[in-house]
């Protein structure tokens, strides 16, 4: 499918700016955060800040929110180039075929 496609439905996964999340967590005063580790366990605010600093140290300015988004992408066969961890990066997404969007639409 061409990247120049002008109409249709494109599926993209959400991502998070690491620096933006650090700013947000730095302004909070409670111990709770909305972050979890790879096993789904909740992280405290300070644990989340440490994990985000680790991401920056590894060169990741942007991180995926979904477990389905990665590099290489499991949807590479549908045209996704894989998650871009750089500044301003994220999920490039892929185009859905009309029959895929019709199947998810209410009758």
N, C-alpha and C positions, 0 to 999 in steps of 0.2 A: 504494500500500500504506500502510496506517495505521501511524503511529508507536506506537500503543497495542497493537500486536500482541504477544501474550504468549508464543506458542510458535512455534518454527521456527528457522531458521538465519540468522544475521545475519553478513555478511562485513565485517570492519573491517581496515584496514591499520595496521601498527605505527607508532608515533611515538616521538619522543625529546624529553625535556625538555632544553632548551638549558642551563639553569643546572645541572641534574644532571650533564650530560656535562662541563661545565666543572669541576665539583667533582671528578669522577672523573679527568679528565685532569690536574688540578692536583696530585693525589696520586701520580700515576705518575712514575717517575723515568727510564724508558727513553725512547728517541727514537721508538719505533713508536707508532702509533695504529691504530684500526680504522676510521678515516674515509677516504673517497675523495672526489675532486673530481667534477664533473659528467661528466668523461670516463672515470672509473673508475680514475684514477691514485691510488695510495696517498699519503696526507698524513702528514707527520711529526707528532709530538705538538704542536709549536709552531705548525705550519701549521693544524692542526685547531683549536687554541685561538683563533688569529686569525680563522678562518672562523666559529667560534661567536660570537665577540664581534661580528663583522659582522652575524650574524643578530639578536643582541640589539639592536644599534644600529638595525636596520631594523624593530624592533618584534615580532620573531618569538620567542616564548617556547617554542613547540613546533614541531618540524619533522618532516615525514614521513620514514620510513625507506625506503619503497618509491617507485620511480620512477612507479608507477601512480597514486599519490595526489597530488592537486593541487586547486587551486581556480581555475576551475571543475573539477569532477570529471568524468573521462571516463565514469563510471557514473551520471551525473545522470539519465539515462533510466530507471534502475532505482531511483531514489529517494534517492541520496546528495546531500546538500546542499553538499558540498565541504569541504576540509580547513580546520580552524580553527587558525590560527597563534598564538592568544592563550594566556594562562596557563590551564592546565587544559584546553586544547583538544585537537585531534587529529582523527582520522577518525571521522565520525559513522556511516559504514557504510551498508549497505543490506540489505534482506531478500532472501534467495534463495527462489525458487519451489521447491516440492517436487521437480519434475522435474530442476532443476539440482543439487540435493543428491543425488538418486538416481543421476544419471549419474556422479558422482564417487565413489560408494560401491563398495567391493569386492563381488563377487558372493557 
